[in-house]
Amino acid sequence: LNLAMDVANRLLPAFNSTTGLPYPRVNLRTGLKGVDSQQLTCTACAGSIILEFAALSRLSGEKIYEDVASRAMDYLWSARHRQSNLVGNVLNVNTGDWVRRESGIGAGIDSYYEYVAKAYVLLGEEKYLDRWNTHYSAIMKYLTTGPLLPDVHMHRPTTSSKHFTDALSAFWPGLQVLMGDIKPAIQQHEVLYQIIKKHNFLPEAITSDFQVYWGQHFLRPEFLESTYFLHKATKDPHYLEVGKQVLKALQKYARVPCGYAAVKDVRTMSHEDRMDSFVLTETFKYLYLLFSKDEELFLDIDQFVLTTEAHLFPVSLAKLSNSTNTREKSRESWLDFGFDYEEPQEEFAQSCPSSRLLFPDHEDSVSAAASVRKPLDNLVESASPSSPSNKPIKRTLLAGDFSSANSEHLKMVKDMGITILSLPDGRTQLLHTLTNAKTRELGEEGILFMQEMIEMAKQSQTPDSPPKQVRFQDSDGKEVVLQAGPAQFGPVLGGQGASTKKDGAAGALTANIVAANDIKACLNSQQNGESMWGKIVLVERGDCMFIEKARVIQSLGAKGGIVMDTVEGSAAASSPLFAMSGDGSQDVSIPLVFLFHQEAQILMKAMANNPKLEVILEEKPSAQESDSSDADDVVPHRIRSPVHSILTQNIQQSKEIPVGPATPDYISVKTDETTGDIISESIRTVKNRDGSTRTFKTIHRMTQQEMEELASQTTQPSSSTGQVDMISESEVRSSQGEVVELEDNATNPADDFIEEETIEPPQDEQDTDTESLEHL
């Protein structure tokens, strides 16, 4: 108890906010010093403290703990939307303003509702029962548009806020059982069980049409928690069979020599190197309770409340407070007024409603539960788009024929349930959701369309794409070399008909450079063809595919092309190698290279000083370690070690993206024990134009050979070429929410490499409980 009080005392500074809501972070030694800038917290984070702190107060006699937790609960209740009686997901602890107003029973909110209900059970305070009844009525009124209770907007409760449900909501049937509403608990649990039978585990998130949205499974306990409570309430052996199936899947797919590994994707059953603490404290505890007989337990489980972390608190705590209604106090009150007090029957003091009351047409709870499940037979399987169809899908548009410039094509993919989103960095996402399709047939065609996009991306991506360079002399006669990215279409610099040997360097293309009249150089753009004839043409990224730009300038007589990046501040020194992909066609006969923004600015300055500037496009020599020979732009530094070099690249890259003061960079360096390679990982946050943020994870790999080469270089700056093991294959999201990345409304995901992997789910898809924070 003394240790518990010591920890609680160190947590108390977190409650020093204007509203009384706790800050999301606190330093156990210094309090809020250094972490008070983080002022946004989730509803579940602020509302999942009352049981622990109230228990500590009632056991220690110190009121402060229960007082601060109760004040936080009171504020969350007052902050609910007064018309819908729903709460949002994230709010500011000082202003009290809602930052995210999505309302549901899953991540970010779940354990708030759980603690409202259990605070009444454990503490005996009527206010929590009143709040629970109000919230529960609102949830069952607005969130029951689907069997998985999808999220809505708290201020517009008839409008869905997202098309998927996360795995944390699987706790809800268990809470419904605890509070006496068994029928809807049976229904939702049955749907979740059908999803598990299809995938062996419950995926981290499921779409409204029961497709995988996030494929991970962290061995979470919520579904087993509900299974345990349903079996306890109904005594139906069906729930023992459910637990058996889950246990068999754990043994078959998750068991590893040192424990149980999380599943990276339920579709492949690959593992993640993690085993969360809740696997032991909750998942296996609920399995143990499920299969144990009452006489086998060493305590009376009915005399305890299980917290959100499955810790046991005795219900007798209600007797340790003057503010709660216990049976003894009720008896005294009745006698004081001269009324007779009839002692309630102990048998029914802590029981669920009678099954005969809930299911009057059934003799027992087992047959009643079976009758509730029966109408839901094969609900998930019948809704699956992968189910066999009686007739072949009639194709209206093939991925290979798609053009983003064709308005009819855009309408067709929209009818398939495919949404096209433009990203701030110029790329485009294709998101397919089956429920958004105009018809089911078009939705199934959309799945095939997305699959074709994936295959086209794989076919058009070739591993052998060495970096290129652009070389010229500035107005002072000094040679400038700019690193450039390659194209995966057109001739290879070093052969074919595009090469000349005018400058003595084999494989180089030399010509004067001009800028395109319409700098985007897309189809139907207005251009002066005479000015491009026999020249290298400078164009800008955006509005169409890279290969389309190449076709346009080729048709006007250009000998080659340079594409400039539009992302301000991007640079070769701080970015992975960028390769431009095509659409699989072989009709481009001129070379095209890519310059990041900083290098493009150097080139444009030289063009302004010399309108007849002659440039050379060539493959970058493998021995060359600098991106530019311009002494004004590159400051040589000594490479102290390969680790120093690769870490410097990550630090420079992180500085390119402006982040808020509360968003520190994370950089780690480790050695691959198998290969001896050095691997550096960095995490950085990018602010979108709408104020939201995205988190990117970048991985650099340096081989033994490269380390030896770097060790022998003592005066050359580190190179960012050839040492980057990045994701070059688009991550594809179909109706599961997977994403196909395209270049600027392009027709093919292969038109753009993805140098960075997004590791943060969308803002409205955050986790909730303490055990889940690491996942975020």
Secondary structure, DSSP 8 states (H G I E B T S, - for coil): -HHHHHHHHHHGGGG-SSSS---S--BTTTBTTTTTT--EEEHHHHTS-HHHHHHHHHHH--THHHHHHHHHHHHHHHTS-TTT----SEEETTT--EEE-EE-SSTTTHHHHHHHHHHHHHH--HHHHHHHHHHHHHHHHHSTTSTT---EETTEEEEES-SEEEGGGGGHHHHHHHTT-HHHHHHHHHHHHHHHHHHSS--SEEETTS-EEE--B---SHHHHHHHHHHHHH--THHHHHHHHHHHHIIIIIEETTEE--EEETTTTEE-S---THIIIIIHHHHHHHH--GGGSSS-GGGEEE-TT--EEEGGGGGG-TTS--HHHHHHHHHHTT-------GGGTT----HHHH-TT-SSHHHHHHHHHGGGTTHHHHH-TTS--SS----S--GGG--TT-HHHHHHHHHTTEEEEE-TTSEEEEEE-GGGSSSHHHHHHHHHHHHHHHHHHHHH--S----EEEEEE-TTS-EEEEEEB-BSSS--TTSSTT-B-TTS-TTBEEEEEEE-SSTT--TT----HHHHTTSEEEEES-SS-HHHHHHHHHHTT-SEEEEE--STT--GGGS----B---S-----S-EEEE-HHHHHHHHHHHHH-TT-EEEEEE--TT---S---TTT--------HHHHHHHHHHHHHHTS---TT---EEEEEE-TTT--EEEEEEEEEE-TTS-EEEEEEEEEE-HHHHHHHHH-SSS----SS------S----STTS-EEEEESS-S-GGGS---SEE-S--TT----SGGGGGG-
